[in-house]
Amino acid sequence: MNVRTAFVAAPLLILAYGLIRIADGFDGERGPGLAWTTGHLAFLAALVLFVPIFREMRRMLGGTLLATAGLVIGVAGLACAGAQFVIDIVVGLMAADHAAMSVLFDQVQAVPGVQLAVYDAGPFLFYAAQLMLVTHLAARRLVKAWTPLLVLLDLALPIIDRDFIPVGALLLLVSFLPLARRSAPAPRHIPAHA
């Protein structure tokens, strides 16, 4: 997958996660089950796509120190957020019901450092890096001035209510479309002649 596709696919995968998450809650509980696992896999795939997205943003910014810091912070946050989603998937697969999931989550979060690194502070590095890089791009006039506002709204809406994740994902998609157009095209494969 090329980076242009990643700029579009990542928000769409987050949108899928948000919609699946809402559907999973129709019975009053979220997880375990197919919806829980599928939704979390969609978000995990989106996180993987942010690695080339962050690298491309850094490239667009000329590899400056600030852009490199954003990349490093972003990848650290991705690792923490990714660990959270892997734990969520494993817990969902191991648990027979929602009550059993709660017990397993309590056990995982009781491990020293896990709560802070994987749930509380670590994933916020991913979000901070997104905002940092997009703001830097706007300051350099590589994207519209309103782009960081859309990213900020995408980050803020789930804090207000997680059911707003799909709305935030659509805002992220709108903010990423200009970046997809500006990103480096995928190298063309030229077949070797015999």
CORRASUL-V520244 format. One record per backbone hydrogen bond with DSSP energy under -1.0 kcal/mol. NH is the residue of the N-H (numbers start at 1). CO is the residue of the C=O. Records with the same first field share a line. If there is no record, write none. Layout:
BEGIN
NH: CO, CO
END
This chain:
BEGIN
6: 2
7: 3
9: 5
10: 6
12: 8
13: 9
14: 10
15: 11
16: 12
17: 13
18: 14
19: 15
20: 16
21: 17
22: 18
23: 19
24: 20
25: 21
26: 23
28: 25
37: 33
38: 34
39: 35
40: 36
41: 37
42: 38
43: 39
44: 40
45: 41
46: 42
47: 43
48: 44
49: 45
50: 46
51: 48
53: 49
54: 50
55: 51
56: 52
57: 53
58: 54
59: 55
60: 56
61: 57
62: 59
63: 58
68: 64
69: 65
70: 66
71: 67
72: 68
73: 69
74: 70
75: 71
76: 72
77: 73
78: 74
79: 75
80: 76
81: 77
82: 78
83: 79
84: 80
85: 81
86: 82
87: 83
88: 84
89: 85
90: 86
91: 87
92: 88
93: 89
94: 90
95: 91
101: 97
102: 98
103: 99
104: 100
105: 101
106: 102
107: 103
108: 104
109: 105
110: 106
111: 108
114: 111
117: 113
118: 114
119: 115
120: 115
121: 116
122: 116
125: 122
127: 123
128: 124
129: 125
130: 126
131: 127
132: 128
133: 129
134: 130
135: 131
136: 132
137: 133
138: 134
139: 135
140: 136
141: 138
142: 137
147: 144
150: 146
151: 147
152: 148
153: 149
154: 150
155: 151
156: 152
157: 153
160: 156
161: 157
164: 161
165: 162
168: 164
169: 165
170: 166
171: 167
172: 168
173: 169
174: 170
175: 171
176: 172
177: 173
180: 176
181: 177
182: 178
183: 179
END
